[in-house]
Amino acid sequence: MFGKDRKIVLGLGNILNRDEGLGVHCLKPLQERIGNTHNVELLDGGVLGMNLLPFVEASSHLLLLDAIDARKEPGTVIELSKDAIPLYTQVKMSQHQVTFQEVLEFAAMRGKFPKYLHLIGAQPEDIEIGAEMSSAVAAAIPEIVERAMAILKKWELLEKDL
């Protein structure tokens, strides 16, 4: 069902909770930038939690896009590389993130952790029910997309001139 060594960009979040849907909202502008490359899969992970474990375990390269509660100014772009991403649930990065942190922890315990892992997101301002993101977080999307492009190029999954 799932091939090995997949290169995945996973947008996380609930688009019905304003800024919480940031990761999912970043996928479209990123897709427009990279086009239809066969090297990278862009997936809407929503809030699927443990259902994402097969994707995590099948990936050699996993770039996560998400709202990240780091107690910073709303819209502040945050990046965490593999070893800096907390795998334990005592650190709550967002409402659904606890579940996704558990997904990462399970993959690590099972010896199926992605070789390359990176997280890019922004500090949310408002995660109440609503479809529109705050202006501060919406304004961070272009920077998140640029940083995602840089990571994909660093991993040699995209051509340098994209």
N, C-alpha and C positions, 0 to 999 in steps of 0.2 A: 504493500500500500504506500509506504513512504520510502523513497530512495535515500541513500546515505549521501553525506557531503552536500546537502542543499545550502544554498546561499539565500537567506531569508531576511527581509526587512518586515518586522512585525509591528503594526500600528495597534496600540492598546488603548482602551478607554471606552466609556459609555457616552455616546454622542447625545444622549438625552439628559445629561448632567453638565451642561455648559462646557466649562474648561476641561472637565474630566475626559472629554472626547478628543483631546488634542492629538494624540497619536494617530487616531483614525483619520482625522482631518488633514494630517500631514502627508498621507499616502498619495492623494491626487496630484498635488503640485510636484511631489517627488517623481511620480510616474510620468508627468509631462516633461520633466527634465531629462530623465534617463531613457525614455522611450520603451520600446519592447525588446529589452535585452533578454537573452536566454540565460544569462549568468545569475540574475537576481530575481527572486520572487517577492512581490509586495503582497502581503497578506493582512487582511483586517481581522485582528484577533479579538476585537471588542472586549468583552469581559468573560471569555470562555474558560478562563481558569485552567483546571486540570485537563480539559480537553485539548489544550495546546501542547501537552507533554510530548506527543509523537513528533510534532514539528520541531520542538527544541532538541529532542534526542536525534533527529535526523539531520540537523544542521551542523555544518562545519563552521559557518559564518552566520551569526545572528545579530542583527542590528535592531534594537528596540526603540520605538518612538512612543513617548508617554508623557502625561502630566506627572510632575515630580514634586511632592511636597518637601522642600528642603528649607522651609521657613525663610524664604528670600522675598524680595520685592516681586509682586505679580508680573509675570512676563519674563522674568530672568531666565535665560537659557542655561541649562545645566547638562553637563556631560559626565558620565561615569564609565570608566573602562572596566574590563572584566573583573579584576580583583577588587575594585572599589564598590561593586554592586552588592549590597547586602543580601545574603541568601537566607537569613533568619527572619522570622516574623515579628521580632520585637521592634524592628524599625519599619514604621508604616509610612510608605511613600505616597500612597493614594488609596482610595477606598477598595479598589479591586486588586491593587498591587500586592497585598498580603498573599492572596491566592497565587498570583504569578510568581512571587518570590518563592513560594512553596514548590511551584513547578520547576524552577531553576534548582532548588535544593534537591528535589527528587531526582532530577537528571544527573546532578553531581553525585549523589549517593549511589546511583545505578551505573556510574562510570560512563555516562553518555552525555557529558557536558560539551557544549560547542567549544572548539579550539579558539575561535575568535568571537568575542561577545562585547558589545558596546551599547550604551544607553544614552539617548539624547532626548531632552524634553524641556519643559519650562514650568516654572512655579505657577500653579493655578491661582486665580483670584476668586472665582466663584464656581462651586461645584453643585449648586442647587439645581433643581429640575428646570430645564429649559434647553432649547435647541441652539441658541446663539452663544458663541464664545464671547468672553469679555474682550474689549478692544486691546488691552495690554497683551493678552495671550495670543489673540489673532495676529497681532503685529509681530510676534516672535516666530511665526511659521516660516517666513523666508530665511531667517537665520538658521533655524532647525534643518531646513531642507539643504542649505549650503553646507552645514556641518555633516549632514548625512552623506552628501556627495563626497566630501573630503574623506570620510571614513571608507566609503566604498572604493574610492580611488586608492587610498592607502593599502587596502586589502587586495588591490589589483583586480577588482571585479568590474571596474569601469575604465574606459579609456581616459587618459589624462586630459584630453581636450574637450571633454563634455562639460 
